[in-house]
Amino acid sequence: MRTNDVMTRLEAAVSALGDVDVSAWPEDTLKEQLGELSAVLVALDGVLSRVADGVRARGLRVEEPIPA
């Protein structure tokens, strides 16, 4: 996959996750979805860590952008 395609997909994922607001979910819904939500969050954490570790393995740093 081309780098531009990867970046587009990553930006779309960030946008989709930015729309998630579990504070707006009814309590029952959150409890019903908690197992699945936990599994997704753990998987996401693992993938993000793998990507960040790949960047660091090349001697670079993952840094927060400085606001303009």
PDB file of N, CA, C and O in Angstrom:
ATOM      1  N   MET A   1       0.850  -1.177   0.000  1.00  0.00           N
ATOM      2  CA  MET A   1       0.000   0.000   0.000  1.00  0.00           C
ATOM      3  C   MET A   1       0.893   1.238   0.000  1.00  0.00           C
ATOM      4  O   MET A   1       1.912   1.294   0.689  1.00  0.00           O
ATOM      5  N   ARG A   2       0.492   2.203  -0.774  1.00  0.00           N
ATOM      6  CA  ARG A   2       1.273   3.439  -0.875  1.00  0.00           C
ATOM      7  C   ARG A   2       1.168   4.253   0.412  1.00  0.00           C
ATOM      8  O   ARG A   2       0.171   4.190   1.132  1.00  0.00           O
ATOM      9  N   THR A   3       2.227   5.019   0.680  1.00  0.00           N
ATOM     10  CA  THR A   3       2.291   5.827   1.891  1.00  0.00           C
ATOM     11  C   THR A   3       1.112   6.795   1.992  1.00  0.00           C
ATOM     12  O   THR A   3       0.534   6.952   3.067  1.00  0.00           O
ATOM     13  N   ASN A   4       0.752   7.446   0.882  1.00  0.00           N
ATOM     14  CA  ASN A   4      -0.376   8.384   0.913  1.00  0.00           C
ATOM     15  C   ASN A   4      -1.675   7.674   1.281  1.00  0.00           C
ATOM     16  O   ASN A   4      -2.496   8.222   2.016  1.00  0.00           O
ATOM     17  N   ASP A   5      -1.864   6.454   0.772  1.00  0.00           N
ATOM     18  CA  ASP A   5      -3.062   5.680   1.102  1.00  0.00           C
ATOM     19  C   ASP A   5      -3.095   5.328   2.587  1.00  0.00           C
ATOM     20  O   ASP A   5      -4.138   5.401   3.236  1.00  0.00           O
ATOM     21  N   VAL A   6      -1.938   4.947   3.104  1.00  0.00           N
ATOM     22  CA  VAL A   6      -1.852   4.599   4.527  1.00  0.00           C
ATOM     23  C   VAL A   6      -2.185   5.814   5.384  1.00  0.00           C
ATOM     24  O   VAL A   6      -2.961   5.711   6.334  1.00  0.00           O
ATOM     25  N   MET A   7      -1.609   6.957   5.055  1.00  0.00           N
ATOM     26  CA  MET A   7      -1.866   8.164   5.840  1.00  0.00           C
ATOM     27  C   MET A   7      -3.336   8.567   5.762  1.00  0.00           C
ATOM     28  O   MET A   7      -3.909   9.003   6.760  1.00  0.00           O
ATOM     29  N   THR A   8      -3.948   8.427   4.598  1.00  0.00           N
ATOM     30  CA  THR A   8      -5.367   8.739   4.441  1.00  0.00           C
ATOM     31  C   THR A   8      -6.209   7.830   5.331  1.00  0.00           C
ATOM     32  O   THR A   8      -7.145   8.285   5.988  1.00  0.00           O
ATOM     33  N   ARG A   9      -5.867   6.545   5.347  1.00  0.00           N
ATOM     34  CA  ARG A   9      -6.610   5.599   6.185  1.00  0.00           C
ATOM     35  C   ARG A   9      -6.409   5.884   7.667  1.00  0.00           C
ATOM     36  O   ARG A   9      -7.356   5.788   8.448  1.00  0.00           O
ATOM     37  N   LEU A  10      -5.192   6.233   8.063  1.00  0.00           N
ATOM     38  CA  LEU A  10      -4.934   6.559   9.464  1.00  0.00           C
ATOM     39  C   LEU A  10      -5.706   7.808   9.882  1.00  0.00           C
ATOM     40  O   LEU A  10      -6.284   7.850  10.968  1.00  0.00           O
ATOM     41  N   GLU A  11      -5.714   8.812   9.030  1.00  0.00           N
ATOM     42  CA  GLU A  11      -6.463  10.041   9.333  1.00  0.00           C
ATOM     43  C   GLU A  11      -7.960   9.759   9.424  1.00  0.00           C
ATOM     44  O   GLU A  11      -8.643  10.344  10.265  1.00  0.00           O
ATOM     45  N   ALA A  12      -8.479   8.878   8.578  1.00  0.00           N
ATOM     46  CA  ALA A  12      -9.897   8.501   8.637  1.00  0.00           C
ATOM     47  C   ALA A  12     -10.197   7.771   9.946  1.00  0.00           C
ATOM     48  O   ALA A  12     -11.254   7.973  10.545  1.00  0.00           O
ATOM     49  N   ALA A  13      -9.269   6.926  10.386  1.00  0.00           N
ATOM     50  CA  ALA A  13      -9.461   6.210  11.655  1.00  0.00           C
ATOM     51  C   ALA A  13      -9.495   7.184  12.828  1.00  0.00           C
ATOM     52  O   ALA A  13     -10.323   7.051  13.728  1.00  0.00           O
ATOM     53  N   VAL A  14      -8.599   8.159  12.813  1.00  0.00           N
ATOM     54  CA  VAL A  14      -8.578   9.173  13.869  1.00  0.00           C
ATOM     55  C   VAL A  14      -9.886   9.949  13.872  1.00  0.00           C
ATOM     56  O   VAL A  14     -10.450  10.221  14.932  1.00  0.00           O
ATOM     57  N   SER A  15     -10.364  10.301  12.698  1.00  0.00           N
ATOM     58  CA  SER A  15     -11.621  11.037  12.587  1.00  0.00           C
ATOM     59  C   SER A  15     -12.785  10.212  13.134  1.00  0.00           C
ATOM     60  O   SER A  15     -13.627  10.727  13.870  1.00  0.00           O
ATOM     61  N   ALA A  16     -12.826   8.943  12.772  1.00  0.00           N
ATOM     62  CA  ALA A  16     -13.904   8.066  13.247  1.00  0.00           C
ATOM     63  C   ALA A  16     -13.844   7.914  14.767  1.00  0.00           C
ATOM     64  O   ALA A  16     -14.875   7.959  15.438  1.00  0.00           O
ATOM     65  N   LEU A  17     -12.653   7.737  15.302  1.00  0.00           N
ATOM     66  CA  LEU A  17     -12.516   7.595  16.754  1.00  0.00           C
ATOM     67  C   LEU A  17     -12.842   8.898  17.475  1.00  0.00           C
ATOM     68  O   LEU A  17     -13.338   8.882  18.602  1.00  0.00           O
ATOM     69  N   GLY A  18     -12.567  10.014  16.831  1.00  0.00           N
ATOM     70  CA  GLY A  18     -12.890  11.307  17.433  1.00  0.00           C
ATOM     71  C   GLY A  18     -14.381  11.503  17.618  1.00  0.00           C
ATOM     72  O   GLY A  18     -14.807  12.300  18.454  1.00  0.00           O
ATOM     73  N   ASP A  19     -15.178  10.779  16.839  1.00  0.00           N
ATOM     74  CA  ASP A  19     -16.632  10.881  16.944  1.00  0.00           C
ATOM     75  C   ASP A  19     -17.213  10.015  18.062  1.00  0.00           C
ATOM     76  O   ASP A  19     -18.399  10.123  18.376  1.00  0.00           O
ATOM     77  N   VAL A  20     -16.384   9.157  18.665  1.00  0.00           N
ATOM     78  CA  VAL A  20     -16.872   8.269  19.720  1.00  0.00           C
ATOM     79  C   VAL A  20     -16.939   9.043  21.031  1.00  0.00           C
ATOM     80  O   VAL A  20     -15.961   9.654  21.462  1.00  0.00           O
ATOM     81  N   ASP A  21     -18.111   9.003  21.653  1.00  0.00           N
ATOM     82  CA  ASP A  21     -18.314   9.669  22.946  1.00  0.00           C
ATOM     83  C   ASP A  21     -19.096   8.731  23.853  1.00  0.00           C
ATOM     84  O   ASP A  21     -20.325   8.772  23.901  1.00  0.00           O
ATOM     85  N   VAL A  22     -18.365   7.884  24.571  1.00  0.00           N
ATOM     86  CA  VAL A  22     -19.052   6.903  25.423  1.00  0.00           C
ATOM     87  C   VAL A  22     -19.794   7.568  26.582  1.00  0.00           C
ATOM     88  O   VAL A  22     -20.665   6.949  27.193  1.00  0.00           O
ATOM     89  N   SER A  23     -19.460   8.814  26.889  1.00  0.00           N
ATOM     90  CA  SER A  23     -20.191   9.494  27.967  1.00  0.00           C
ATOM     91  C   SER A  23     -21.648   9.740  27.571  1.00  0.00           C
ATOM     92  O   SER A  23     -22.506   9.942  28.431  1.00  0.00           O
ATOM     93  N   ALA A  24     -21.920   9.722  26.273  1.00  0.00           N
ATOM     94  CA  ALA A  24     -23.287   9.929  25.791  1.00  0.00           C
ATOM     95  C   ALA A  24     -24.069   8.614  25.691  1.00  0.00           C
ATOM     96  O   ALA A  24     -25.279   8.630  25.470  1.00  0.00           O
ATOM     97  N   TRP A  25     -23.386   7.482  25.852  1.00  0.00           N
ATOM     98  CA  TRP A  25     -24.067   6.195  25.761  1.00  0.00           C
ATOM     99  C   TRP A  25     -24.880   5.953  27.026  1.00  0.00           C
ATOM    100  O   TRP A  25     -24.421   6.267  28.124  1.00  0.00           O
ATOM    101  N   PRO A  26     -26.072   5.405  26.887  1.00  0.00           N
ATOM    102  CA  PRO A  26     -26.819   5.018  28.076  1.00  0.00           C
ATOM    103  C   PRO A  26     -26.032   3.967  28.870  1.00  0.00           C
ATOM    104  O   PRO A  26     -25.302   3.165  28.287  1.00  0.00           O
ATOM    105  N   GLU A  27     -26.179   3.974  30.163  1.00  0.00           N
ATOM    106  CA  GLU A  27     -25.438   3.062  31.040  1.00  0.00           C
ATOM    107  C   GLU A  27     -25.613   1.596  30.624  1.00  0.00           C
ATOM    108  O   GLU A  27     -24.643   0.839  30.580  1.00  0.00           O
ATOM    109  N   ASP A  28     -26.848   1.203  30.320  1.00  0.00           N
ATOM    110  CA  ASP A  28     -27.107  -0.183  29.920  1.00  0.00           C
ATOM    111  C   ASP A  28     -26.367  -0.544  28.628  1.00  0.00           C
ATOM    112  O   ASP A  28     -25.830  -1.644  28.499  1.00  0.00           O
ATOM    113  N   THR A  29     -26.346   0.379  27.688  1.00  0.00           N
ATOM    114  CA  THR A  29     -25.646   0.135  26.428  1.00  0.00           C
ATOM    115  C   THR A  29     -24.159  -0.039  26.671  1.00  0.00           C
ATOM    116  O   THR A  29     -23.540  -0.946  26.115  1.00  0.00           O
ATOM    117  N   LEU A  30     -23.582   0.821  27.495  1.00  0.00           N
ATOM    118  CA  LEU A  30     -22.159   0.719  27.796  1.00  0.00           C
ATOM    119  C   LEU A  30     -21.853  -0.620  28.458  1.00  0.00           C
ATOM    120  O   LEU A  30     -20.872  -1.275  28.107  1.00  0.00           O
ATOM    121  N   LYS A  31     -22.680  -1.028  29.408  1.00  0.00           N
ATOM    122  CA  LYS A  31     -22.460  -2.315  30.082  1.00  0.00           C
ATOM    123  C   LYS A  31     -22.578  -3.473  29.103  1.00  0.00           C
ATOM    124  O   LYS A  31     -21.809  -4.431  29.182  1.00  0.00           O
ATOM    125  N   GLU A  32     -23.540  -3.395  28.173  1.00  0.00           N
ATOM    126  CA  GLU A  32     -23.727  -4.454  27.183  1.00  0.00           C
ATOM    127  C   GLU A  32     -22.533  -4.533  26.229  1.00  0.00           C
ATOM    128  O   GLU A  32     -22.148  -5.624  25.807  1.00  0.00           O
ATOM    129  N   GLN A  33     -21.958  -3.403  25.896  1.00  0.00           N
ATOM    130  CA  GLN A  33     -20.881  -3.336  24.918  1.00  0.00           C
ATOM    131  C   GLN A  33     -19.489  -3.373  25.539  1.00  0.00           C
ATOM    132  O   GLN A  33     -18.490  -3.362  24.819  1.00  0.00           O
ATOM    133  N   LEU A  34     -19.412  -3.418  26.855  1.00  0.00           N
ATOM    134  CA  LEU A  34     -18.122  -3.267  27.537  1.00  0.00           C
ATOM    135  C   LEU A  34     -17.106  -4.331  27.139  1.00  0.00           C
ATOM    136  O   LEU A  34     -15.935  -4.009  26.936  1.00  0.00           O
ATOM    137  N   GLY A  35     -17.519  -5.578  27.024  1.00  0.00           N
ATOM    138  CA  GLY A  35     -16.588  -6.633  26.636  1.00  0.00           C
ATOM    139  C   GLY A  35     -16.023  -6.398  25.254  1.00  0.00           C
ATOM    140  O   GLY A  35     -14.812  -6.486  25.047  1.00  0.00           O
ATOM    141  N   GLU A  36     -16.900  -6.099  24.302  1.00  0.00           N
ATOM    142  CA  GLU A  36     -16.462  -5.844  22.926  1.00  0.00           C
ATOM    143  C   GLU A  36     -15.629  -4.561  22.845  1.00  0.00           C
ATOM    144  O   GLU A  36     -14.609  -4.519  22.157  1.00  0.00           O
ATOM    145  N   LEU A  37     -16.069  -3.526  23.545  1.00  0.00           N
ATOM    146  CA  LEU A  37     -15.327  -2.262  23.555  1.00  0.00           C
ATOM    147  C   LEU A  37     -13.936  -2.469  24.141  1.00  0.00           C
ATOM    148  O   LEU A  37     -12.957  -1.945  23.609  1.00  0.00           O
ATOM    149  N   SER A  38     -13.840  -3.217  25.218  1.00  0.00           N
ATOM    150  CA  SER A  38     -12.539  -3.488  25.837  1.00  0.00           C
ATOM    151  C   SER A  38     -11.622  -4.221  24.871  1.00  0.00           C
ATOM    152  O   SER A  38     -10.445  -3.881  24.754  1.00  0.00           O
ATOM    153  N   ALA A  39     -12.153  -5.226  24.177  1.00  0.00           N
ATOM    154  CA  ALA A  39     -11.345  -5.988  23.224  1.00  0.00           C
ATOM    155  C   ALA A  39     -10.835  -5.086  22.097  1.00  0.00           C
ATOM    156  O   ALA A  39      -9.680  -5.190  21.683  1.00  0.00           O
ATOM    157  N   VAL A  40     -11.702  -4.208  21.608  1.00  0.00           N
ATOM    158  CA  VAL A  40     -11.301  -3.292  20.536  1.00  0.00           C
ATOM    159  C   VAL A  40     -10.236  -2.316  21.032  1.00  0.00           C
ATOM    160  O   VAL A  40      -9.267  -2.040  20.325  1.00  0.00           O
ATOM    161  N   LEU A  41     -10.413  -1.796  22.236  1.00  0.00           N
ATOM    162  CA  LEU A  41      -9.436  -0.850  22.777  1.00  0.00           C
ATOM    163  C   LEU A  41      -8.075  -1.503  23.002  1.00  0.00           C
ATOM    164  O   LEU A  41      -7.040  -0.894  22.732  1.00  0.00           O
ATOM    165  N   VAL A  42      -8.075  -2.742  23.497  1.00  0.00           N
ATOM    166  CA  VAL A  42      -6.811  -3.467  23.704  1.00  0.00           C
ATOM    167  C   VAL A  42      -6.142  -3.733  22.357  1.00  0.00           C
ATOM    168  O   VAL A  42      -4.930  -3.561  22.222  1.00  0.00           O
ATOM    169  N   ALA A  43      -6.923  -4.153  21.358  1.00  0.00           N
ATOM    170  CA  ALA A  43      -6.363  -4.397  20.018  1.00  0.00           C
ATOM    171  C   ALA A  43      -5.807  -3.107  19.425  1.00  0.00           C
ATOM    172  O   ALA A  43      -4.726  -3.107  18.836  1.00  0.00           O
ATOM    173  N   LEU A  44      -6.536  -2.020  19.578  1.00  0.00           N
ATOM    174  CA  LEU A  44      -6.088  -0.722  19.065  1.00  0.00           C
ATOM    175  C   LEU A  44      -4.795  -0.293  19.747  1.00  0.00           C
ATOM    176  O   LEU A  44      -3.873   0.189  19.089  1.00  0.00           O
ATOM    177  N   ASP A  45      -4.727  -0.462  21.043  1.00  0.00           N
ATOM    178  CA  ASP A  45      -3.515  -0.123  21.785  1.00  0.00           C
ATOM    179  C   ASP A  45      -2.330  -0.933  21.269  1.00  0.00           C
ATOM    180  O   ASP A  45      -1.231  -0.401  21.110  1.00  0.00           O
ATOM    181  N   GLY A  46      -2.551  -2.206  21.010  1.00  0.00           N
ATOM    182  CA  GLY A  46      -1.474  -3.049  20.502  1.00  0.00           C
ATOM    183  C   GLY A  46      -0.983  -2.611  19.136  1.00  0.00           C
ATOM    184  O   GLY A  46       0.223  -2.570  18.890  1.00  0.00           O
ATOM    185  N   VAL A  47      -1.908  -2.284  18.249  1.00  0.00           N
ATOM    186  CA  VAL A  47      -1.533  -1.851  16.901  1.00  0.00           C
ATOM    187  C   VAL A  47      -0.804  -0.508  16.953  1.00  0.00           C
ATOM    188  O   VAL A  47       0.214  -0.325  16.285  1.00  0.00           O
ATOM    189  N   LEU A  48      -1.324   0.424  17.742  1.00  0.00           N
ATOM    190  CA  LEU A  48      -0.659   1.735  17.851  1.00  0.00           C
ATOM    191  C   LEU A  48       0.739   1.592  18.437  1.00  0.00           C
ATOM    192  O   LEU A  48       1.671   2.264  17.995  1.00  0.00           O
ATOM    193  N   SER A  49       0.887   0.724  19.426  1.00  0.00           N
ATOM    194  CA  SER A  49       2.206   0.494  20.023  1.00  0.00           C
ATOM    195  C   SER A  49       3.169  -0.103  19.006  1.00  0.00           C
ATOM    196  O   SER A  49       4.340   0.274  18.963  1.00  0.00           O
ATOM    197  N   ARG A  50       2.683  -1.032  18.186  1.00  0.00           N
ATOM    198  CA  ARG A  50       3.526  -1.659  17.169  1.00  0.00           C
ATOM    199  C   ARG A  50       4.014  -0.624  16.155  1.00  0.00           C
ATOM    200  O   ARG A  50       5.185  -0.619  15.776  1.00  0.00           O
ATOM    201  N   VAL A  51       3.109   0.246  15.721  1.00  0.00           N
ATOM    202  CA  VAL A  51       3.487   1.277  14.752  1.00  0.00           C
ATOM    203  C   VAL A  51       4.493   2.252  15.383  1.00  0.00           C
ATOM    204  O   VAL A  51       5.500   2.597  14.765  1.00  0.00           O
ATOM    205  N   ALA A  52       4.213   2.688  16.606  1.00  0.00           N
ATOM    206  CA  ALA A  52       5.131   3.612  17.286  1.00  0.00           C
ATOM    207  C   ALA A  52       6.488   2.954  17.517  1.00  0.00           C
ATOM    208  O   ALA A  52       7.523   3.599  17.352  1.00  0.00           O
ATOM    209  N   ASP A  53       6.494   1.677  17.896  1.00  0.00           N
ATOM    210  CA  ASP A  53       7.758   0.967  18.100  1.00  0.00           C
ATOM    211  C   ASP A  53       8.539   0.870  16.789  1.00  0.00           C
ATOM    212  O   ASP A  53       9.767   0.945  16.796  1.00  0.00           O
ATOM    213  N   GLY A  54       7.842   0.705  15.673  1.00  0.00           N
ATOM    214  CA  GLY A  54       8.502   0.664  14.370  1.00  0.00           C
ATOM    215  C   GLY A  54       9.180   1.979  14.033  1.00  0.00           C
ATOM    216  O   GLY A  54      10.269   2.003  13.461  1.00  0.00           O
ATOM    217  N   VAL A  55       8.522   3.071  14.395  1.00  0.00           N
ATOM    218  CA  VAL A  55       9.119   4.403  14.175  1.00  0.00           C
ATOM    219  C   VAL A  55      10.353   4.552  15.053  1.00  0.00           C
ATOM    220  O   VAL A  55      11.406   4.990  14.590  1.00  0.00           O
ATOM    221  N   ARG A  56      10.215   4.187  16.322  1.00  0.00           N
ATOM    222  CA  ARG A  56      11.341   4.320  17.258  1.00  0.00           C
ATOM    223  C   ARG A  56      12.505   3.412  16.877  1.00  0.00           C
ATOM    224  O   ARG A  56      13.666   3.774  17.071  1.00  0.00           O
ATOM    225  N   ALA A  57      12.197   2.229  16.334  1.00  0.00           N
ATOM    226  CA  ALA A  57      13.253   1.291  15.931  1.00  0.00           C
ATOM    227  C   ALA A  57      14.120   1.870  14.816  1.00  0.00           C
ATOM    228  O   ALA A  57      15.253   1.439  14.606  1.00  0.00           O
ATOM    229  N   ARG A  58      13.576   2.838  14.115  1.00  0.00           N
ATOM    230  CA  ARG A  58      14.341   3.489  13.039  1.00  0.00           C
ATOM    231  C   ARG A  58      15.077   4.724  13.555  1.00  0.00           C
ATOM    232  O   ARG A  58      15.624   5.504  12.776  1.00  0.00           O
ATOM    233  N   GLY A  59      15.085   4.892  14.883  1.00  0.00           N
ATOM    234  CA  GLY A  59      15.841   5.979  15.495  1.00  0.00           C
ATOM    235  C   GLY A  59      15.117   7.308  15.528  1.00  0.00           C
ATOM    236  O   GLY A  59      15.735   8.343  15.776  1.00  0.00           O
ATOM    237  N   LEU A  60      13.819   7.296  15.283  1.00  0.00           N
ATOM    238  CA  LEU A  60      13.034   8.534  15.278  1.00  0.00           C
ATOM    239  C   LEU A  60      12.167   8.595  16.527  1.00  0.00           C
ATOM    240  O   LEU A  60      11.998   7.601  17.233  1.00  0.00           O
ATOM    241  N   ARG A  61      11.628   9.766  16.785  1.00  0.00           N
ATOM    242  CA  ARG A  61      10.770   9.955  17.952  1.00  0.00           C
ATOM    243  C   ARG A  61       9.335  10.190  17.516  1.00  0.00           C
ATOM    244  O   ARG A  61       9.071  10.802  16.481  1.00  0.00           O
ATOM    245  N   VAL A  62       8.420   9.692  18.324  1.00  0.00           N
ATOM    246  CA  VAL A  62       6.997   9.990  18.130  1.00  0.00           C
ATOM    247  C   VAL A  62       6.694  11.137  19.083  1.00  0.00           C
ATOM    248  O   VAL A  62       6.776  10.983  20.301  1.00  0.00           O
ATOM    249  N   GLU A  63       6.347  12.281  18.524  1.00  0.00           N
ATOM    250  CA  GLU A  63       6.128  13.479  19.337  1.00  0.00           C
ATOM    251  C   GLU A  63       4.759  14.070  19.044  1.00  0.00           C
ATOM    252  O   GLU A  63       4.215  13.914  17.951  1.00  0.00           O
ATOM    253  N   GLU A  64       4.219  14.747  20.040  1.00  0.00           N
ATOM    254  CA  GLU A  64       2.973  15.488  19.836  1.00  0.00           C
ATOM    255  C   GLU A  64       3.289  16.721  18.995  1.00  0.00           C
ATOM    256  O   GLU A  64       4.290  17.398  19.232  1.00  0.00           O
ATOM    257  N   PRO A  65       2.441  17.012  18.017  1.00  0.00           N
ATOM    258  CA  PRO A  65       2.682  18.222  17.226  1.00  0.00           C
ATOM    259  C   PRO A  65       2.501  19.469  18.092  1.00  0.00           C
ATOM    260  O   PRO A  65       1.676  19.501  19.004  1.00  0.00           O
ATOM    261  N   ILE A  66       3.278  20.471  17.786  1.00  0.00           N
ATOM    262  CA  ILE A  66       3.169  21.747  18.506  1.00  0.00           C
ATOM    263  C   ILE A  66       2.038  22.547  17.855  1.00  0.00           C
ATOM    264  O   ILE A  66       2.051  22.779  16.646  1.00  0.00           O
ATOM    265  N   PRO A  67       1.054  22.968  18.671  1.00  0.00           N
ATOM    266  CA  PRO A  67      -0.055  23.749  18.085  1.00  0.00           C
ATOM    267  C   PRO A  67       0.445  25.033  17.433  1.00  0.00           C
ATOM    268  O   PRO A  67       1.393  25.658  17.909  1.00  0.00           O
ATOM    269  N   ALA A  68      -0.195  25.410  16.353  1.00  0.00           N
ATOM    270  CA  ALA A  68       0.207  26.612  15.617  1.00  0.00           C
ATOM    271  C   ALA A  68      -0.211  27.856  16.345  1.00  0.00           C
ATOM    272  O   ALA A  68       0.044  28.964  15.872  1.00  0.00           O
TER     273      ALA A  68
END
